[in-house]
């Protein structure tokens, strides 16, 4: 049973890392291009939407 628990934890961490990497890439591109179009709600992952709301 512990092995299955570790596997699930690893999967969850991998998913979180992927989301963070996507957010980082979006923010990095926005800074480089200074293009407000990149900040539309449709292109931001969940964490980005939360961050944008706190900045408003």
C-alpha positions as CSV (number, residue, x, y, z in Angstrom):
1,X,0.0,0.0,0.0
2,X,2.7,2.6,0.8
3,X,4.1,2.2,-2.8
4,X,0.7,3.2,-4.3
5,X,0.5,6.2,-2.0
6,X,4.0,7.3,-3.1
7,X,3.1,6.8,-6.7
8,X,0.0,9.1,-6.3
9,X,2.1,11.7,-4.5
10,X,4.7,11.6,-7.3
11,X,1.9,12.0,-10.0
12,X,0.4,14.9,-8.1
13,X,3.8,16.6,-7.8
14,X,4.5,16.1,-11.5
15,X,1.2,17.7,-12.4
16,X,1.9,20.7,-10.1
17,X,5.3,21.1,-11.7
18,X,3.9,21.0,-15.2
19,X,1.4,23.7,-14.2
20,X,4.1,25.8,-12.7
21,X,6.3,25.4,-15.8
22,X,3.4,26.4,-18.1
23,X,2.7,29.5,-15.9
24,X,6.4,30.4,-15.9
25,X,6.5,30.2,-19.7
26,X,3.4,32.3,-20.2
27,X,4.7,35.0,-17.8
28,X,8.2,35.0,-19.3
29,X,6.7,35.5,-22.8
30,X,4.4,38.2,-21.6
31,X,7.4,40.1,-20.1
32,X,9.5,39.7,-23.2
33,X,6.7,40.7,-25.6
34,X,4.9,43.1,-23.3
35,X,1.7,42.1,-25.0
36,X,-1.5,42.4,-23.0
37,X,-3.1,39.8,-25.3
38,X,-1.2,37.1,-23.7
39,X,-2.9,37.8,-20.4
40,X,-6.4,37.0,-21.6
41,X,-8.3,34.8,-19.2
42,X,-8.5,32.0,-21.8
43,X,-4.7,31.4,-22.0
44,X,-3.8,31.4,-18.3
45,X,-3.8,28.2,-16.3
46,X,-5.7,28.1,-13.0
47,X,-2.8,29.6,-10.9
48,X,-2.4,32.4,-13.4
49,X,-6.0,33.4,-13.1
50,X,-5.7,33.5,-9.3
51,X,-2.6,35.6,-9.6
52,X,-4.2,38.0,-12.0
53,X,-7.3,38.4,-9.7
54,X,-5.0,39.3,-6.8
55,X,-3.2,41.9,-8.9
56,X,-6.4,43.7,-10.0
